[in-house]
Amino acid sequence: MFWRQKLALITLIIVFCLNWATPALADWTHPLSFSNAQLTKRDFSGQSLQAAEFSNANMELTNFAGADLRGAVMSASTMTQANLHKADLSNALVDQVNLTGADLSDANLTEALLLRAVFTNVDIKGADFSDAILDKAQIKELCAKASGVNSQTGVETRDSLGCQ
């Protein structure tokens, strides 16, 4: 009898562990990879691109309006004049990215890594930079043009940057 109870307990533990781990395994998908790609003028608007890889890609004039880019990797890419209006870039790696002339209006950049990104002539009206990682020079540059409130988070752009 003792061995049956022990076997039943071990079986129960194994079933519990498998059921606990199964959803994580079932939901796992390999992220899309566009590394080193030529994506000029492509339309990714409204698409779900969570954790997608765009490092070293050319995304000049590319449309990401309303796209879900949470956790995406865009390191060392060119995104000049890209449309990122209302895009969700929370937790994204946007370091060393040239965003010259990009539309970041109403974008969610919370907790994004943005070190050494170029923000020349960008539209950041309503963008949320809460807890994003930026250097002091970037913050100073962005605060000079910061305005508006993010429609999804309700956070003022100036507050999210810590502007004085």
GIVENZI-V19703 format. One record per pair of residues at least 12 apart in sequence whose C-alpha atoms are under 10 Angstrom apart, sorted by the first residue. I is the first residue (numbers start at 1). GAP is how many residues later the second one is. D is the distance in Angstrom with one decimal. If there is no record, write none. Layout:
i->{I,I}
gap->{GAP,GAP}
d->{D,D}
//
This chain:
i->{30,30,31,31,31,31,31,31,32,32,32,32,32,32,32,33,33,33,33,33,33,33,33,34,34,34,34,34,34,34,34,34,35,35,35,35,35,35,35,35,35,35,35,36,36,36,36,36,36,36,36,37,37,37,37,37,37,37,38,38,38,38,38,38,39,39,39,39,39,39,39,39,39,39,40,40,40,40,40,40,40,40,40,40,40,41,41,41,41,41,41,41,41,41,42,42,42,42,42,42,42,43,43,43,43,43,43,44,44,44,44,44,44,44,44,44,45,45,45,45,45,45,45,45,45,45,45,45,46,46,46,46,46,46,46,46,46,47,47,47,47,47,47,47,48,48,48,48,48,48,49,49,49,49,49,49,49,49,49,50,50,50,50,50,50,50,50,50,50,50,51,51,51,51,51,51,51,51,51,51,51,52,52,52,52,52,52,52,52,53,53,53,53,53,53,53,54,54,54,54,54,54,54,54,54,55,55,55,55,55,55,55,55,55,55,55,55,56,56,56,56,56,56,56,56,57,57,57,57,57,57,57,58,58,58,58,58,58,59,59,59,59,59,59,59,59,59,59,60,60,60,60,60,60,60,60,60,60,60,60,61,61,61,61,61,61,61,61,62,62,62,62,62,62,62,63,63,63,63,63,63,63,63,64,64,64,64,64,64,64,64,64,65,65,65,65,65,65,65,65,65,65,65,65,66,66,66,66,66,66,66,66,66,67,67,67,67,67,67,67,68,68,68,68,68,68,69,69,69,69,69,69,69,69,69,69,70,70,70,70,70,70,70,70,70,70,70,71,71,71,71,71,71,71,71,71,71,72,72,72,72,72,72,72,72,73,73,73,73,73,73,73,74,74,74,74,74,74,74,75,75,75,75,75,75,75,75,75,75,75,75,76,76,76,76,76,76,76,76,77,77,77,77,77,77,77,78,78,78,78,78,78,78,79,79,79,79,79,79,79,80,80,80,80,80,80,80,80,80,80,80,80,81,81,81,81,81,81,81,81,81,82,82,82,82,82,82,82,82,83,83,83,83,83,83,83,84,84,84,84,84,84,84,84,84,85,85,85,85,85,85,85,85,85,85,85,85,86,86,86,86,86,86,86,86,86,86,86,86,87,87,87,87,87,87,87,87,88,88,88,88,88,88,88,89,89,89,89,89,89,89,89,89,89,90,90,90,90,90,90,90,90,90,90,90,90,91,91,91,91,91,91,91,91,91,92,92,92,92,92,92,92,93,93,93,93,93,93,93,94,94,94,94,94,94,94,94,95,95,95,95,95,95,95,95,95,96,96,96,96,96,96,97,97,97,97,97,97,98,98,98,98,98,99,99,99,99,99,99,100,100,100,100,100,100,100,101,101,101,101,101,101,102,102,102,102,102,102,102,103,103,103,103,103,103,104,104,104,104,104,104,104,104,105,105,105,105,105,105,105,105,105,105,105,105,106,106,106,106,106,106,106,106,106,106,106,106,106,107,107,107,107,107,107,107,107,107,107,107,108,108,108,108,108,108,108,108,108,108,108,109,109,109,109,109,109,109,109,110,110,110,110,110,110,110,110,110,111,111,111,111,111,111,111,112,112,112,112,112,112,113,113,113,113,114,114,114,114,114,114,115,115,115,115,115,115,116,116,116,116,117,117,117,118,119,119,119,120,120,120,121,121,122,122,123,123,123,123,124,124,124,124,124,124,124,124,125,125,125,125,125,125,125,125,125,126,126,126,126,126,126,126,126,126,126,126,126,126,126,127,127,127,127,127,127,127,127,127,127,127,127,127,127,127,128,128,128,128,128,128,128,128,128,128,128,128,128,128,129,129,129,129,129,129,129,129,129,130,130,130,130,130,130,130,130,130,131,131,131,132,132,133,134,138,139,139,139,139,140,140,140,140,142,142,142,142,143,143,143,143,143,143,143,143,144,144,145,145,146,146,146,146,146,147}
gap->{21,22,18,19,20,21,22,41,17,18,19,20,21,22,40,16,18,19,20,21,22,39,40,18,19,20,21,22,23,24,39,40,17,18,19,20,21,22,23,38,39,40,42,17,18,19,20,21,22,40,41,17,18,19,20,21,22,40,18,19,20,21,22,40,15,18,19,20,21,22,23,24,39,40,17,18,19,20,21,22,23,38,39,40,42,17,18,19,20,21,22,40,41,42,17,18,19,20,21,22,40,18,19,20,21,22,40,18,19,20,21,22,23,24,39,40,17,18,19,20,21,22,23,38,39,40,41,42,17,18,19,20,21,22,23,40,41,17,18,19,20,21,22,40,18,19,20,21,22,40,15,18,19,20,21,22,23,39,40,17,18,19,20,21,22,23,38,39,40,42,17,18,19,20,21,22,23,38,40,41,42,16,17,18,19,20,21,22,40,16,18,19,20,21,22,40,18,19,20,21,22,23,24,39,40,17,18,19,20,21,22,23,38,39,40,41,42,17,18,19,20,21,22,40,41,17,18,19,20,21,22,40,18,19,20,21,22,40,15,18,19,20,21,22,23,24,39,40,17,18,19,20,21,22,23,38,39,40,41,42,17,18,19,20,21,22,40,41,17,18,19,20,21,22,40,16,18,19,20,21,22,24,40,18,19,20,21,22,23,24,39,40,17,18,19,20,21,22,23,38,39,40,41,42,17,18,19,20,21,22,40,41,42,17,18,19,20,21,22,40,18,19,20,21,22,40,15,18,19,20,21,22,23,24,39,40,17,18,19,20,21,22,23,38,39,40,42,17,18,19,20,21,22,23,40,41,42,16,17,18,19,20,21,22,40,16,18,19,20,21,22,40,18,19,20,21,22,23,40,17,18,19,20,21,22,23,38,39,40,41,42,17,18,19,20,21,22,40,41,17,18,19,20,21,22,40,18,19,20,21,22,39,40,18,19,20,21,22,23,39,17,18,19,20,21,22,23,38,39,40,41,42,17,18,19,20,21,22,23,40,41,16,17,18,19,20,21,22,40,16,18,19,20,21,22,40,18,19,20,21,22,23,24,39,40,17,18,19,20,21,22,23,38,39,40,41,42,17,18,19,20,21,22,23,40,41,64,65,66,16,17,18,19,20,21,22,40,18,19,20,21,22,40,64,15,18,19,20,21,22,23,24,39,40,17,18,19,20,21,22,23,38,39,40,41,42,17,18,19,20,21,22,40,41,42,17,18,19,20,21,22,40,16,18,19,20,21,22,40,15,18,19,20,21,22,23,39,17,18,19,20,21,22,23,38,39,17,18,19,20,21,22,17,18,19,20,21,22,18,19,20,21,22,18,19,20,21,22,23,17,18,19,20,21,22,23,17,18,19,20,21,22,16,17,18,19,20,21,22,18,19,20,21,22,24,15,18,19,20,21,22,23,24,17,18,19,20,21,22,23,42,43,44,45,52,17,18,19,20,21,22,42,43,44,45,46,47,51,16,17,18,19,20,21,22,43,44,45,46,18,19,20,21,22,24,42,43,44,45,47,18,19,20,21,22,23,24,51,17,18,19,20,21,22,23,43,50,17,18,19,20,21,22,23,17,18,19,20,21,22,18,19,20,21,15,18,19,20,21,24,17,18,19,20,21,23,18,19,21,22,17,18,21,20,19,22,23,18,21,22,21,24,20,23,19,22,23,24,18,19,21,22,23,24,26,33,20,21,22,23,24,25,31,32,33,20,21,22,23,24,25,26,27,28,29,30,31,32,34,19,20,21,22,23,24,25,26,27,28,29,30,31,33,34,20,21,22,23,24,25,26,27,28,29,30,31,32,33,21,26,27,28,29,30,31,32,33,23,25,26,27,28,29,30,31,32,29,30,31,28,29,28,27,23,19,22,23,24,21,22,23,24,15,16,19,21,14,15,16,17,18,19,20,21,14,19,12,13,12,13,14,15,17,12}
d->{8.9,8.8,7.8,7.2,5.7,5.0,7.0,8.9,7.3,8.5,7.5,4.7,6.1,8.6,9.5,9.8,9.1,5.8,4.5,6.4,8.7,9.9,9.4,7.5,5.6,4.8,7.3,8.8,6.9,9.7,9.8,9.4,9.2,5.9,4.7,4.8,5.8,5.6,9.1,9.1,8.4,9.4,9.0,9.5,7.3,6.4,4.8,4.4,7.3,9.8,8.4,7.6,8.6,7.5,4.8,6.4,8.4,9.7,9.4,6.1,5.0,6.8,8.9,10.0,9.4,7.0,5.6,4.9,7.3,8.8,6.9,9.9,9.8,9.6,9.1,6.1,4.8,4.9,5.9,5.6,9.2,9.4,8.8,9.7,9.1,9.6,7.1,6.4,4.8,4.3,6.9,9.7,8.4,9.9,7.6,8.8,7.6,4.9,6.3,8.7,9.8,9.2,6.1,4.8,6.7,8.7,9.5,7.5,5.6,4.9,7.4,8.8,6.8,9.6,9.7,9.8,8.9,5.6,4.4,4.6,5.8,5.3,8.9,8.6,8.5,9.3,9.8,8.5,9.2,6.9,6.2,4.6,4.2,7.0,9.8,9.3,8.1,7.8,8.8,7.5,4.8,6.2,8.4,9.7,9.3,6.0,4.7,6.8,8.8,9.8,9.7,7.0,5.5,5.1,7.4,8.8,7.2,9.8,10.0,9.0,6.0,4.9,4.9,5.9,5.8,9.4,9.3,9.0,9.9,9.1,9.3,6.7,6.2,4.5,4.0,6.6,9.8,9.9,9.3,7.8,9.6,9.8,7.2,8.6,7.5,4.8,6.3,8.5,9.5,9.8,9.2,5.9,4.8,6.5,8.8,9.6,7.4,5.6,4.6,7.2,8.9,7.3,9.9,9.7,9.6,9.2,6.0,4.5,4.7,5.9,5.7,9.2,9.1,8.9,9.6,9.9,9.1,9.6,7.2,6.4,5.0,4.4,7.4,9.6,8.8,7.6,8.6,7.6,4.9,6.4,8.5,9.7,9.5,6.0,4.9,6.7,8.8,9.8,9.7,7.2,5.6,4.8,7.2,8.8,6.9,9.9,9.8,9.7,9.3,6.2,4.7,4.8,6.0,5.8,9.3,9.3,8.9,9.5,9.9,9.1,9.6,7.0,6.4,4.9,4.4,6.9,9.4,8.3,7.3,8.5,7.6,4.8,6.3,8.6,9.6,9.8,9.1,5.9,4.7,6.7,8.7,9.9,9.6,7.3,5.5,4.9,7.3,8.6,6.5,9.4,9.7,9.9,8.9,5.6,4.7,4.7,5.9,5.5,9.1,8.9,9.1,9.7,9.9,8.8,9.2,7.1,6.2,4.7,4.3,7.1,9.5,8.3,10.0,7.7,8.7,7.5,4.8,6.3,8.5,9.7,9.2,6.1,5.0,7.0,9.0,9.8,9.9,6.9,5.4,4.9,7.3,8.7,7.1,10.0,9.6,9.8,8.9,5.9,4.9,5.0,5.8,5.8,9.4,9.2,9.0,9.6,9.0,9.2,6.9,6.4,4.7,4.1,6.9,9.7,9.6,8.2,10.0,9.7,7.2,8.5,7.5,4.8,6.3,8.2,9.5,9.7,9.2,5.9,4.8,6.6,8.8,9.7,7.5,5.7,5.1,7.2,8.6,7.1,10.0,9.2,6.0,5.2,5.0,5.9,6.0,9.7,9.3,9.0,9.8,10.0,9.0,9.5,7.7,6.4,4.7,5.0,7.7,9.3,8.5,8.3,8.5,7.1,4.9,6.6,8.9,9.5,8.9,5.8,4.9,6.8,8.7,9.9,9.7,6.8,5.6,5.0,7.2,8.6,7.0,9.6,8.9,6.1,4.8,4.7,5.7,5.7,9.3,9.3,9.5,9.4,9.9,9.3,9.4,6.9,6.2,4.5,4.1,6.9,9.9,9.3,8.3,9.9,7.3,8.5,7.4,4.7,6.3,8.6,9.7,9.9,9.2,6.0,4.9,7.0,8.9,9.8,7.1,5.4,5.0,7.2,8.5,6.6,9.5,9.7,9.9,9.0,5.7,5.2,5.0,5.9,5.6,9.2,9.1,9.1,9.7,9.7,8.8,9.2,7.3,6.5,4.8,4.3,6.9,10.0,9.1,8.2,8.7,8.5,8.5,9.9,7.8,8.7,7.6,4.9,6.3,8.5,9.6,9.2,5.9,4.8,6.7,8.6,9.8,9.6,10.0,7.2,5.6,4.9,7.2,8.6,6.7,9.7,9.8,9.8,9.0,5.9,4.7,4.7,5.7,5.4,9.1,9.3,8.9,9.3,9.7,8.5,9.5,7.3,6.5,4.9,4.4,7.1,9.6,8.2,9.9,7.6,8.6,7.5,4.8,6.3,8.5,9.5,9.9,9.3,5.9,4.9,6.7,9.0,9.8,9.5,6.9,5.7,4.9,7.5,8.8,6.9,9.9,8.8,5.9,4.5,4.9,5.8,5.4,9.1,9.3,9.2,9.6,7.3,6.4,4.6,4.4,7.2,7.9,8.7,7.2,4.6,6.3,8.9,8.8,5.8,4.8,7.2,8.5,6.9,5.4,5.4,7.1,8.5,7.0,9.2,6.2,5.5,4.7,5.8,6.1,9.6,9.6,7.6,6.3,4.8,4.7,7.4,9.9,8.0,8.5,7.4,5.0,6.5,8.8,9.1,5.9,4.9,6.9,8.9,9.8,9.8,6.8,5.5,4.9,7.4,8.4,6.4,9.5,8.6,5.6,4.6,4.7,5.5,5.3,9.0,9.7,8.9,9.7,8.3,9.8,9.2,7.1,6.3,4.3,4.4,7.1,8.3,7.5,5.1,6.5,7.9,9.4,8.9,10.0,7.8,8.7,7.1,4.7,6.4,8.7,7.3,8.9,8.7,9.8,8.9,6.0,5.0,6.9,8.6,10.0,7.6,9.4,7.9,7.9,9.8,7.1,5.6,4.9,7.1,8.6,6.6,9.7,9.6,9.2,6.2,5.0,4.7,5.7,5.3,9.0,9.7,8.5,9.6,7.3,6.4,4.7,4.1,6.7,9.9,7.7,8.6,7.5,4.7,6.2,8.7,9.3,5.9,4.8,7.0,9.7,7.0,5.7,5.4,8.3,8.9,9.3,6.5,5.1,6.2,9.9,8.2,7.9,7.7,9.6,8.0,8.6,9.6,8.1,8.2,7.6,7.9,7.5,10.0,8.6,9.2,9.8,9.3,8.8,8.9,9.6,8.2,8.7,9.7,7.9,9.7,7.5,6.3,7.4,8.4,9.8,7.7,8.0,6.2,5.1,5.1,7.4,8.0,9.2,7.0,9.5,7.9,6.2,4.2,4.3,4.3,7.2,9.5,9.7,8.9,8.0,6.6,5.4,8.9,9.9,8.3,8.4,7.6,7.1,5.6,8.8,9.7,9.4,10.0,8.4,7.8,5.4,9.0,8.4,9.6,9.5,7.8,6.0,9.4,9.1,7.5,8.6,6.3,7.0,5.4,8.6,8.6,5.7,7.9,9.7,8.9,9.2,6.9,8.8,8.6,5.0,5.8,9.1,9.8,8.2,9.5,8.5,9.8,8.0,4.4,6.6,8.6,7.4,8.2,9.7,8.5,8.2,9.9,9.0,9.8,9.8,6.5,8.1,7.7,9.0,9.7,7.8,9.6,9.4,8.7,7.9,8.8,8.5,6.3,9.5,9.8,6.9,8.2,5.6,8.3,9.3,8.7,9.6,8.9,5.5,9.2,9.6,8.4,8.5,9.4}
//
